[in-house]
């Protein structure tokens, strides 16, 4: 069996408290699909890439 010290954790997550709080808000809202947080995220993402998706 592999032990933690025997392998390299490739792609280990590194979430900030702010990111964890955002994810928690979505989960607790009961809407993990299309809801206000999702719309806000898509708007920010489209602005970041200069796209007009919404």
C-alpha positions as YAML, in Angstrom:
chain: A
units: angstrom
residues:
- id: 1
  name: UNK
  ca: [0.00, 0.00, 0.00]
- id: 2
  name: UNK
  ca: [1.27, 3.48, -0.84]
- id: 3
  name: UNK
  ca: [1.86, 5.81, 2.04]
- id: 4
  name: UNK
  ca: [1.63, 9.57, 1.75]
- id: 5
  name: UNK
  ca: [5.39, 9.97, 1.94]
- id: 6
  name: UNK
  ca: [5.80, 7.54, -1.01]
- id: 7
  name: UNK
  ca: [4.08, 9.60, -3.70]
- id: 8
  name: UNK
  ca: [4.00, 13.08, -5.12]
- id: 9
  name: UNK
  ca: [0.66, 14.87, -4.64]
- id: 10
  name: UNK
  ca: [0.26, 16.17, -8.19]
- id: 11
  name: UNK
  ca: [-2.45, 18.81, -8.40]
- id: 12
  name: UNK
  ca: [-3.22, 18.94, -4.69]
- id: 13
  name: UNK
  ca: [-5.92, 21.61, -4.08]
- id: 14
  name: UNK
  ca: [-4.94, 24.89, -2.51]
- id: 15
  name: UNK
  ca: [-8.20, 26.68, -1.71]
- id: 16
  name: UNK
  ca: [-8.29, 29.99, 0.15]
- id: 17
  name: UNK
  ca: [-10.80, 30.64, 2.94]
- id: 18
  name: UNK
  ca: [-12.64, 32.97, 0.55]
- id: 19
  name: UNK
  ca: [-12.99, 30.20, -2.06]
- id: 20
  name: UNK
  ca: [-14.16, 27.71, 0.56]
- id: 21
  name: UNK
  ca: [-16.74, 30.24, 1.81]
- id: 22
  name: UNK
  ca: [-18.00, 30.78, -1.75]
- id: 23
  name: UNK
  ca: [-18.38, 27.05, -2.30]
- id: 24
  name: UNK
  ca: [-20.12, 26.66, 1.05]
- id: 25
  name: UNK
  ca: [-22.61, 29.43, 0.16]
- id: 26
  name: UNK
  ca: [-23.53, 27.60, -3.04]
- id: 27
  name: UNK
  ca: [-23.93, 24.22, -1.34]
- id: 28
  name: UNK
  ca: [-26.01, 25.65, 1.51]
- id: 29
  name: UNK
  ca: [-28.26, 27.52, -0.93]
- id: 30
  name: UNK
  ca: [-29.55, 24.18, -2.22]
- id: 31
  name: UNK
  ca: [-28.89, 25.30, -5.80]
- id: 32
  name: UNK
  ca: [-25.69, 23.83, -7.22]
- id: 33
  name: UNK
  ca: [-26.77, 24.39, -10.79]
- id: 34
  name: UNK
  ca: [-28.14, 27.60, -12.19]
- id: 35
  name: UNK
  ca: [-28.56, 30.10, -9.38]
- id: 36
  name: UNK
  ca: [-27.34, 33.56, -8.44]
- id: 37
  name: UNK
  ca: [-23.78, 32.51, -7.52]
- id: 38
  name: UNK
  ca: [-23.48, 30.65, -10.83]
- id: 39
  name: UNK
  ca: [-24.72, 33.66, -12.79]
- id: 40
  name: UNK
  ca: [-22.27, 35.92, -10.92]
- id: 41
  name: UNK
  ca: [-19.39, 33.50, -11.62]
- id: 42
  name: UNK
  ca: [-20.23, 33.26, -15.32]
- id: 43
  name: UNK
  ca: [-20.43, 37.06, -15.58]
- id: 44
  name: UNK
  ca: [-17.01, 37.50, -13.93]
- id: 45
  name: UNK
  ca: [-15.51, 34.77, -16.11]
- id: 46
  name: UNK
  ca: [-16.88, 36.27, -19.32]
- id: 47
  name: UNK
  ca: [-15.54, 39.71, -18.33]
- id: 48
  name: UNK
  ca: [-12.13, 38.21, -17.53]
- id: 49
  name: UNK
  ca: [-11.89, 36.71, -21.03]
- id: 50
  name: UNK
  ca: [-13.58, 39.64, -22.76]
- id: 51
  name: UNK
  ca: [-16.56, 37.58, -23.88]
- id: 52
  name: UNK
  ca: [-20.20, 38.56, -24.07]
- id: 53
  name: UNK
  ca: [-21.87, 35.28, -23.10]
- id: 54
  name: UNK
  ca: [-24.74, 36.57, -20.98]
...
